């Protein structure tokens, strides 16, 4: 191609790109203002916004309205432009009773943070409302954060952290306040990419608590409430908001983790759960006949008060039969620390399975406010000499101990070694994929064996 032809072709492409860019600016999302951009983590991120300045709907009857952002469903809601409507411009949405505002289209690039202005209409009393989000075009919805109380006579701002990828829709649901009316205005949504996830996946952290993989593919996403990734310096877990327990907990123990810090015994709710999720409290186990059974044990984190205290968060507990927790399970924990004191380091992952165990007060399927009692507890321990670059040091002959114990008082009738099984059998039971960061041949060899090494 001659130089002049090339230059002409480039000019045409640039003109076409400029035209497309102008068209997208006219119909697409509005860029963040300078002040908003400074509050985000990436000032160049484009935000979705809806100010309710376009469209007309004067009655509360259910109907659809085309706004500047797209088509919305208004149910027991309208667009208000009276002097009694609280608004930033000429009009805002007004909702009464248990009305809803629902996006009937999807926003690309997910949602990082969502801000919404709200106020009471006229001199009405307080009302409550909730924000819900869908990532499947409205087929199902998940609540974001807790309920918001609207009591101010002037517009206030509610901010929600969603951290949801993909295409999303939102819905606002008035949930309290009876016939009191509220105004909604200035909805803004930042793209998912503009917010750093609170719990980055540490699967690739060398020698970290999840160095060998994420067995359930847990994610730090509120749309995954029963496979929710929680990462703390002391351990990582997949958490179930339905069971109110972890589904697995993973941690790494070396000699530096074992010190002289005493047991803190400060059992408490985990405030790092997403806003609006129930936080289990210690007293829910009281009188149940089941122990508050640590997954990552207190004695594995005695290097500092902070590390030991972290093991007493209720998200680290499952209801364990006392003879499971205090005898057989505890003996395996003690043996594991003896391996560390003998010059090894260990990677441990454990969790509950099933529902229904037998404690000191008999059989139960739940305790407290629905905390699920497992029927079995399982644990996998990988043992290797103290060192670094652990992934590269694992071979087909590395020792792996896997156990599956009944969550009953009868558990202590046998030593922990009696309950040894293969990792493959625990995978078949749970559906998890362990050691996924290891080469396939090494993984297969480790998972098929049943340990026959020393037990004391």
N, C-alpha and C positions, 0 to 999 in steps of 0.2 A: 504494500500500500504506500502511495506517495505521501510525503510529509503534509502537503496541503489538504489531502483527503482525510488524513488522520486527525489534523487539527479541527477540521469541519465536523467530523464525527464526534469528537470529544465535546465540542461546543453544543451540539444537538443533545447529547446525553445529559450534560449539565443543565441545559434549559428544561428538559423533561423532568429531571429530578427536582428542580426548583419549583416547577408547577405542581408536582405531586406534594411537595412539602407544604406549599401554600394551601392546597386543598385539605390536607390533613389538619392543619391548624384551624381551618374554618369549621370542620365537623368533628374534630377529635377532642381529647381532653385539654383542659386549660393548664398552662404551665404554672408551677408554684410561684407565688409572689416572692419578692426578695426576702421579706421578713419570714415567710413560711419556709423558704429554702434554707435559711440559716438554722432553722430548728430541725432539719432533717439531716440524715447522715450523708446524703448525696445531693448537693444543691441542684444538680441538673435533672433530677428525676421529675417526670411529668406526673401531675396529680389529676385525678378525676374530681369534678366539682358539680354540684347542683345547687342553684340559688333560688329556684322556684320563681324566677322572674318572667318566664314565658308560660303559655298555656292558660286555659280557663276551665275552672270547675267551681260552680257556685252552690252545689247541693251536696249533702252528705251521702246520698245514695251511691252504691258501688259503681265504679266505672273506671275507664282507662283514660289517661291524660298524656299527651305528648309534651314533654318538657325539653329543655335545651339538651339534656344528656341522653334522652331517649324516652321510650314508652314506660309509664309507671301505672300500677294499679292503686287506686284510692278506694279504701273500704271504710265507710263511716268517717270520711275525711274529705276536705275540700281545699281550694286555694283561697286564702283570705286576704283581702286588701282593705279592710276597714280600719278605722282609727284604733280599734281595740285589739287588732292583730299585732303581735310583736314581730317585727321584721327588720331586716337590714336594708332592704330596698323597697319596692312597691308592694310586694306580697310575699307570703310564706304559706307553708302547709298548715292546716288546722285539723286536729284529730280529736274525736270525742269517744266516749264509752270504751270499747275494746277495738278501736279501729286500727287499720294497718296502712302503711305505705310500702309497696313492693316493687322493686325493679323487675321489669319484664324483659330485660336484655342483660347480656353479660359484659362485664368489664374485663378486658385482657390484663395480663401482668399482675394478677392477684391483688392483695391488699396488705399493706404494712400497718399503717395507723389510719384510723377513721375518726374524724372530728365532726361533730354535729352541734349546731346551735339550737337551744330550746328555751322556752319560757311559758308561763301560764297565759292563757288567753284572757283578756279583760281583767276582771278581778276574781276569776275562778280560783278554787282551792288547789292544793297539790295533787299531782298525779304521778304514776310511775310508768316507765316504758322500758323496752328492751331492744337491743340490736341483735339480729340474727343474720347468718351468712350461709350461702350455699355455693358449692363448687361443682354442682351437677345440674345446672340450669333450672334450679328450683325444685328438683325431685325430693330433696331432703335438706334440712336446715340445722345449723348448730348455733347455739347462743354464744355471743361474744361478750365476755365480762359479765358483770352483775347488772341488776336492774338499776335504772337511773331515776332519781326522784326530781321532778320538776316543781319548784316552788317559787322561783324568782319571777318578778314582774318585768324584768328586762332580760334580754338574751344572755344566756350563759353557755359555756362550751363544755361538752362531754367528749373525752378522748378515749378511744378504745385501741388496744394493741391486738391486731388480728394475726399477722404473720402467716397468711394463707397464700400459697402460690396458685398459678393457673387462672382460669376464667372464673369470676365470682359474681354473685348478685347479693344485694343486701335487702333486708326487710326490717322496718321499724314497727314494733307491736306495742300499743298502749295496753298496759296490764292492770292498772289500778287508778283509783280516783273517780270511778263511776262516770257520771255525766260531765265532770269537769273537763275542760278543753285545754289542749296544749298546742303551741305553735312550734313548728320545726323549720329550720332554715339553714342555709349554707353547709351542706354536706360535702366533705372533702375526703378523698381516699388517696393515700400515697401508694405507689407501686410496691409490691412485695420486695423488689430488689433494693429499695431504698432503706430497708431496715435490716440490720444485722440480726440474725436469729439469736434468741437469748441462750440457746443451748446448742452451739455448733457441734456437729457430729465429729467425735474424736476418734473415729475408727482408724485414722491414719497417723495418730500420735504414737510415735515409737515408745514402747514400754509403758504405755498408758493403761488406764483402767479398762479400755475397750480395744486393746491392741489386736486382739484376735477376731474382732468383728462385732457386728450388731445383729444378734441372732434372730430378732423378729422384724428387722427393718423399721424399728421405731423411729418416729419423727417428732420434732418439737412443733407440732401443729395442732391447734385446737379442734380441727376436723378429724383428728385421730385420737379420740379420748380414751380408747382402750388399748392403745399401743403408742403411748405418749413418751417421747424421749426426755429424760431428766438427767442432766449431767452436773455432778458436784465434784469438787476436788478430791473427795474421799471415795466416791463410787459413782457408777452410772446405772441407770435402770430404764426398763420399759414399764410404764405405769398404766393401770387400768382404773379409770374413773368409775366404772360400773362395779368392779370388785372392791375398790378402795384399798387395793394392795398393789405392790409391784407384780408384774408377770415374770420378771427376771431382774436380778441385780448382779453387777459385774464389778470386780475390783482386783487390784494388784497388791501383793504384800511382799515387802523386802525388809531387811533388818532395820532400816531407817524408820519404818512405820511402827516399830515396837519399842516403846519407851516406858516411862514410869508414871505417866499421867493416870490418875485414878478415874474410875468409872463415874461419869457425870450424872447419870440417872435423870436427865432432864427431858423426859418424854414430852413431846409437844407436837402440835399441828405443823404441817409444812406450808409456810406462807408463800413459797415460790410456785405453788400450783397456780394454774391460770385463774384469773379473776372469775368468780362465779362458781367455781368447782367446789364441791364439799371438801372440807378439811377434817379428816378423822382426828378425834381427840383421844387421849390416853384412857380416859374413864370408860370408854365404850367396851373395853375388855374386862372391866371390873366385874367380878362375880360370874363370869362366863364359863370358867373352868378351862380357859385357854390362856397361854402366856402371850405377851407382846413379844413375838419371836423375831429377833433381829435377822435380817438377811446378811448384810455386812455387819459382823459382830463388833461390839464395843472393844474387845481385846485386840482386834486387828488394827485399831487406830488409837494408839496410846502415845503417839509422839508429841501431841499438844492437846490442850483443852478444846480448841476449836475442832480439831479432827475427831476427837472422841465424842464431843457433843453432837456432831453431825449425824452420828449413827443412831441417835435417839429421836430423829424425826419420824413421825408416824408413817410416812411413805416408805420407810425402810422396814416395816413390820408386817408380819402375817400372823394370824391366830394359830399358834402351835400347841399341841397337846403337851402338858408339862413333861411327861416322860420322853417325848420326842425331843423337845427343846433342851431340857436340862440334863439329859443323860446321853442318849445316843448321838444326837446332833452336836451337843457340846463336846463329847469325846472326840468326834471328828475334827471340830474346830481346834481343840487342844493339840491333836496330832499334827494338824496342818501348821500351826505355829512352831511346833517342835522341829518340823522340817526346815522352816525358815531359820530358826536358831542354830541349826546344824550346817548352815552355809548355803541354803537354797533360797530361791524366790518362787512364789506361786501366783498363778492367775486363777481366780475363782469366779464362777458364775453359778447362781443358784436361784431357786424360785419355787412357787407353789404350783400344784396341779389339781384339777378337779374341784369338787365341792362336797363337803360333808366329812367331818372328822369327829373323833371321840375324845373329849377332854375329861378333866376330873369330875365334872358335873354331868357327864353323859354326852350323847351325840348332839351335834348342832350343825346347821348348814350356814348360819350367819351369826354374828355377834353385833352388839351395838346398833348402829344406824345402817345395817346392811353390809357390814364388813364380811366378805366371803371367807368361810373356813375351808381351807383346802383338804382334799382327801389324802394327798401325798405331798411330800417335799423332796426336791431333788437338788443335787449339787454336782458340779464338775470342777475338778482341780487339776491344773497342769503344773508339773514340778520340773524345775531345771536349776542347775547351779547358778549361783549369783553371778551376774555379768551385765552386759549391755547388748544392744542390738538383738533383742530377744527373738524377734521373728525369724531372723536368719539362723538362729541356733537351734531351732526346733527340727527334729528329725522323726522318722517313723518309729524310733525306739524311745522317744521321750515319754516319761511316765505320766499317765493320765488316770486319775481316780474319778469314777462316776458312781453315785449312789442314788437310790430311789427308796424312800422310807415311807411307811404308812403313818399318817398323822393321827396316831392313837396312843393310848396309854400302854398298850401292849408292845409298842415299838421297842421299849427298853429291854424286852426279854431276849434280844439278840444284840451282839456287838455291832458296831457300825460296819465292819468288814463283811458281815453277812448280807448287807444290802447292796453290794457292789453289782453294777450292771455295765453294759456298754453305752457309750455316748450315742451310738446309733439308736438304741432302744428309747432313750430320752427324746431324741429328735422325732422318732415315730409317734411318741406320746404327745409331745407339745406342738409339733409342726415347726419348731425352730431349726435354724441352720447354724450350728456351732463351728468355730474355727474357720470361718469363711475367708479370712485373710491369709490362710496358709495354702501352699500348693495343693492341688487336688489329690495327688498321690499320698502326700503326708497326711492330709486331712482324713482320707479314707482309712489309712493304717491306724491312726490314733483313735478313730471313732469306732472301729470294729472290735477292739480288744476289751477284755474285762480284766481289770487290774488284779494281780495276785501277789503284790508286794507286801512288805511288812505293814502291820496295823498299829504298832506301838514302838 
